[in-house]
Structure formats: structure tokens, C-alpha cells
């Protein structure tokens, strides 16, 4: 199957109705990543077909849990899941925080080339970023253990907001290590098309479920 076919089939499985422009932007994002990969080693994934599942569909699978609201992506790396989410949800503002200068530069380049008016990148460590902004949804993809996630990013959460940790296997010990007032509100197992690996989204809030 071609990358286009894999993406189309995967979006169908995820029940995501993206217009042709959005699908083109997703694939162009992978091509931009491949170009930069030759110099900056943004990702270990070299096959474009594999990258569709590992990068694009894995990022988009969280849409079944993540509300359509202003979203902060913490430790975004090369823009995952932030860039795919910004493409799939053009009506939602997506802010990405990435401390690595080369990766942040790539995200800025991708945002410009793809014409993503709803996306921005902040080049800083999340715990050092000085801002008065608060976000109703904060997401991380393999960023840190849950306790570190809430310690570093919890101050940026809006009242009644939620943190969404994208994980492979879910470890109950991680949940037990959360400091008060943080608690796991939901653990959702999600399916990523063409990816033979466990995936979970851990939803965290302040207070009881």
C-alpha cells in the first residue's frame, strides 16, 4: 500500500473525516520531516508507510478522547501529536512546547510550509515557560511519567481542565505515584491502525472523578 492508501484507510478506521487538503498536509508534513531527518535525526522511522502509522495515526488516535478545545502539546519533539492535531482540527488552537532548538526550528518550518494558522511553537522548557495562559487540554506523547507530567505542566492547566498522557502500556504504579490533588479520571485503551502495540490515554485532573 502507498502512504496515501495507508492514511486513507487509517482515517476511516479512526472515523476521522479529513478533506483532501488535510490529508495532503499530513503527508507533506512527513516529507518535510524526512528532509530534515537527513541532517537533524528527528525520528528513527525511515519508511514513509511506517511513519503514517507510527507518527500520524498514532497522534490522531487521541481525538477519540481529546476534546476539541485549545490544546497544549508538552515536549512536542518534531511536532507530535501537535502538528497532526492542528491539521485535523483547524478550528482548534494548538500550542507546542519544545526545548530542543533544532526540533523547535523544524516545527516552525512545518507550520509555515503547511500554512497552519492555528498552530504555534514555544521554544522553551515547559517548567520554565513564563506565561499567563492556561489551557483546558494539555497532552503529552511519551513525555514523562505521570507524576513528572503534572509537576511540570499542571500549573498551565485551566480550571476544570484535563491532562492527557499518551502511553504504551499503562502502569498502575505510575497512577499511584501521582501527588495530591491529582488523580487519574480515566484510562482509555485506543486502537492505532496498522500498529501492533498497546496504546492508552490516561486522563488526569485535580480532584476526584
C-alpha positions in Angstrom: 0.0 0.0 0.0 1.1 3.5 -0.7 1.3 6.1 2.1 -1.8 7.7 0.7 -3.7 4.5 0.9 -2.5 3.7 4.4 -3.5 7.1 5.6 -6.9 6.9 4.0 -7.7 3.5 5.4 -6.4 4.5 8.8 -8.5 7.7 8.9 -11.6 5.5 8.1 -10.8 3.2 11.0 -10.4 6.2 13.3 -13.7 7.6 11.9 -11.9 10.9 11.0 -13.3 12.7 8.0 -10.4 14.8 6.8 -10.7 16.7 3.5 -8.2 16.1 0.7 -6.3 19.2 1.8 -5.9 17.9 5.3 -4.6 14.5 4.1 -2.2 16.3 1.8 -0.9 18.4 4.6 -0.3 15.3 6.8 1.7 13.6 4.1 3.6 16.8 3.3 4.5 17.0 7.0 6.1 13.5 6.8 8.0 14.6 3.7 9.3 17.7 5.5 10.3 15.5 8.4 12.1 13.1 6.1 14.1 16.0 4.5 15.2 17.3 7.9 15.9 13.8 9.2 18.8 13.5 6.8 20.6 16.2 8.8 19.0 16.5 12.2 17.8 13.0 13.0 14.3 14.0 14.2 13.0 10.4 14.0 14.3 6.9 13.8 11.4 5.9 11.5 12.7 5.9 7.9 9.8 4.3 6.0 7.1 6.7 5.0 4.5 3.9 5.1 5.6 3.1 8.7 5.6 6.8 9.6 2.0 7.1 8.6 1.0 4.7 11.4 3.7 5.4 13.9 3.6 9.2 13.7 0.3 10.3 12.0 -2.3 7.7 13.0 -0.8 7.3 16.5 -1.1 11.0 17.1 -4.6 11.2 15.7 -6.0 8.3 17.6 -6.2 10.5 20.7 -9.0 12.5 19.0 -11.4 9.9 20.3 -10.6 11.2 23.9 -9.3 14.7 23.5 -11.9 17.5 23.4 -12.0 20.0 20.6 -10.6 22.9 22.6 -7.4 24.9 22.9 -4.6 22.3 23.4 -1.1 22.5 24.7 1.3 19.8 23.5 4.2 19.4 26.0 7.6 18.0 24.9 6.4 18.0 21.3 9.6 16.7 19.7 9.2 17.0 16.0 5.6 18.2 16.4 3.9 15.0 17.6 1.0 15.0 18.3 0.6 18.7 17.9 1.1 19.2 14.1 -1.3 16.3 13.1 -3.9 17.6 15.6 -3.6 21.1 14.2 -4.2 19.7 10.7 -7.1 17.5 11.7 -8.7 20.3 13.8 -8.2 23.6 12.0 -10.7 25.3 14.3 -8.7 24.5 17.4 -5.6 26.4 18.6 -2.6 24.1 19.2 0.4 25.3 21.1 3.5 23.1 21.2 6.4 23.5 23.7 9.7 22.0 22.7 13.1 22.9 24.3 15.3 21.4 21.6 16.3 24.2 19.3 16.6 22.1 16.1 13.2 20.3 16.7 11.5 23.7 17.5 13.0 25.1 14.3 11.6 22.2 12.3 8.1 22.7 13.9 8.3 26.4 12.9 9.3 25.4 9.4 6.5 22.9 9.1 3.9 25.3 10.4 4.9 27.9 7.8 5.1 25.5 4.9 1.8 23.9 5.8 0.0 27.2 6.4 -1.2 26.2 9.9 -2.6 29.5 11.2 -3.9 27.7 14.3 -0.5 26.3 15.4 2.5 27.8 17.2 5.6 26.5 18.9 7.3 27.8 22.0 11.0 27.1 22.3 11.4 26.6 26.0 11.3 24.0 28.8 7.7 23.7 29.9 8.7 24.2 33.6 10.5 27.5 32.7 8.0 28.9 30.2 6.6 32.2 31.7 3.1 32.8 30.5 -0.3 33.8 32.0 -2.1 31.5 29.5 -4.0 28.5 30.8 -5.1 25.5 28.7 -8.2 23.4 29.0 -6.4 20.4 27.5 -2.7 19.5 27.9 -1.4 16.5 26.1 1.9 14.6 26.1 3.2 11.8 24.0 5.8 9.7 25.8 7.0 12.8 27.5 7.4 11.7 31.1 6.0 9.6 33.9 2.6 10.9 35.1 4.0 12.4 38.3 6.6 14.4 36.4 3.9 15.4 33.8 1.7 17.0 36.4 4.6 18.6 38.2 6.0 20.2 35.1 2.8 21.1 33.2 0.0 21.1 35.8 0.4 24.9 36.5 -0.6 25.6 32.9 -4.0 23.8 33.2 -7.2 25.9 33.2 -9.7 25.3 35.9 -11.7 22.1 35.3 -9.1 21.3 32.6 -7.6 17.9 32.0 -4.1 16.4 31.2 -4.0 13.7 28.6 -0.9 11.4 28.8 -0.4 9.2 25.7 1.2 5.9 26.8 2.0 2.5 25.5 1.3 0.1 28.4 -0.4 1.7 31.4 1.3 1.2 34.7 -0.9 1.4 37.8 2.2 2.2 39.9 2.5 5.5 37.9 -1.1 6.4 38.8 -0.5 5.6 42.5 2.6 7.9 42.5 0.5 11.0 41.5 0.8 13.7 44.2 -2.4 15.3 45.5 -4.7 16.8 44.3 -4.0 15.0 41.0 -5.9 11.8 40.2 -6.5 9.5 37.2 -10.0 10.1 36.0 -10.0 7.7 33.1 -7.8 5.2 31.3 -8.8 4.7 27.7 -7.3 2.0 25.5 -7.1 3.2 22.0 -6.5 1.4 18.7 -4.0 2.7 16.2 -4.5 1.3 12.7 -1.6 -0.9 11.4 0.2 -0.6 14.7 0.7 -3.8 16.7 1.3 -2.3 20.1 -0.7 -1.3 23.1 -1.8 2.3 23.3 -3.6 4.1 26.2 -4.6 7.6 27.0 -4.5 8.5 30.7 -6.8 11.4 31.7 -5.7 13.3 34.8 -7.5 16.0 36.7 -7.3 17.8 40.1 -9.7 16.2 42.5 -11.8 13.1 42.4 -13.6 11.7 39.3 
